[in-house]
């Protein structure tokens, strides 16, 4: 195949990059993958209008920079061909072998499967990647490289897509990069995400760093010179390397806006890194540093004896310099440094690949199996996998100690219940109390780093966790084990609890049938959820394996079908005031003088594309055209004749109720800023409530009166500009 000159130039750039790695790449394999990539994506363009092949090509360059092998580079070049072209995974396997095919398939989204919600699709795509990742870690590294390049070119996307991708990156992909120990990738993903989620704060921090750059460089140069002189004098026999580092913008952002610190109160913005040859040298250097500078109490961390969950190792100490300026010193060996910079990728870059027997790699990937086990039985609760990543992969870990000296790693916010189940399921099940540093603490006690936690247990038969523990536990691992215990040990109790909850939800949603019909209806629901008996279905609801709010929309849909087919149509009685609604608000093609009702499921506004549904006895119900209750293909729906064309009359005079979901930083004055903005816009506020979510953020639901879609969009634009707001979305609540 003869490639164009620019294609050849880009390929040569990739080859030059590979030669710098000295990794012995298979040039023939990579050349063939590059030609496939260019040919398969020919004619396709990205949203930035550049040729599509440049994206997989850029991902391949990131993979080379990380030092991965030839199969990974080839898979990076081919990672979009199955998803976006006519190429099949079988063709990839035939031409490139099963190794490359496994990597390409692992990164490929499940685009051909229909999911009920965007969250479920996101969860299943993640599950597919994690399963492939458990087989081959390179799958996730390629996916992270793919996301990194997408974030680097995100400016070509719409504003809303930028926010959605940035939030997903911050909540899912950056934590995974952190757990894999790939520091540079994690920090760049975080910085790119926060630049689009909170651009004002990002630029404020960037400006502060820029203004202090000459001063910072002078300080670091002075400190480095003094340290070098002292180490050469006191430790003449060791080799060492000094370098300075600046904390990432997102790292500073978290301390300023989540912990409420001023820029000048952050002690580890500047750091000196000392890299030596052995662990003994690390501790010798630490002693000299504490002799040279005054250490700040409580600011020393020994990650060598207690590595982080991603196997990061280093000594961290914060000290006061000559001019009273605090700074951090990090001391590590070269092997620790390679692991800290490249994480799992260091195994290829410095160890020529990974062997199945690699114990450290097994430890590092244990969290994948744990997360998959947590969510494997929750097919109806798709987002639980996403939530597990958001919570259990928190980059802010705490380290607590058992009385025997074993160290347990947990995410920030974990309680003694999480600690007990992290030790062993039986310890958690038999727990009756806990001590922290020798004193009795309640079960909702949040653990702090360094605490010695003793779990008090009982051997009394029949003892087990309380249902309240589900609300206290912070980790999905603990919640899953509690749920499993109730599933196994309290079946009769679960059946009764599930039956009561289901009856309550059916009543609330207006689902009522004669006893025999209701029994048959519920058995159909249970069968669809893959339960052999109705009691199994009740039990699953009782122990929390099935969340009713996720399946209730489908149940209501099935119920409405039964009602429509079993009951004769009722005569349509339209009140005299119906004409006013039709003329002042919505026009129905072919129908005059009919009652108009706006559906609550999607709350349409003037400006939305709408459609009408002729109800029995209640006029025409107006839906947004993209509402979940509107068939995508009307002609193939069950009753196409009842769907009618509708449009806004243009002289509507009513106000409409809309609910907005505002996600942002949980800070003082957050709700005040929202209400003040609405007041200044002369928008009627009908309701507001908020709740905390993980990572120091919160969600506010605001119900307002609006005049049209254009009016609502102007409100969303103004609220999006508030300090600390990540996203403002219209909801159907």
Secondary structure, DSSP 4 states (H G I P E B T S, - for coil): -PPPHHHHHHHHHHHHHHHHHT----HHHHHHHHHHHHHHTTT-B-TTSSBTHHHHHHHHHHHHHHT--HHHHHHHHHTTHHHHSS--HHHHHHHH-HHHHHHHHHHS--TTS--SSHHHHHHHHHHHHHHHHHH-THHHHHHHHHHHHHHHTGGGS-HHHHHHHHHHIIIIIHHHHHHTT-HHHHHHHHHHHHHHHSHHHHHHHHHHHHHTHHHHHHHHHHHHHHHHHHHHHH-TT---EEEEEE--HHHHHIIIIIS---GGG-TTSEEEEEEESSHHHHHHHHHHHHHHSEEEEEEEEETTTS--TT----EEEEEE-TTS-EEEEEEEEHHHHHHHHHGGGHHHHHHSS--TT-HHHHHHTHHHHHHHHHHTT-TT-THHHHHHHHHHT-S-EEEEE-TTS-EEEEETT-BHHHHHHHH-HHHHHTEEEEEETTEEE-TTPBP-TT-BEEEEE---TT----TTHHHH--SHHHHHHHHHHHHHH-HHHHHHHHHHHHHHHHHHTT----HHHHHHHHHHHHHHTT-SSHHHHHHHHHHTSS-HHHHHHHHHHHHHHHHHHHSPPPP----TTHHHHHHHTEEETT--S--EEE-TTT---TTS-EEEEE-SSS-EEEEETT-TTS-SSGGGSTTGGGEEEEEE-S-----EEEEEEEEEE--TTHHHHHHHHHHHTTPEEEEEEEEEETTTEEEEEEEEEES-HHHHHHHHHHHHTSTTEEEEEEE--
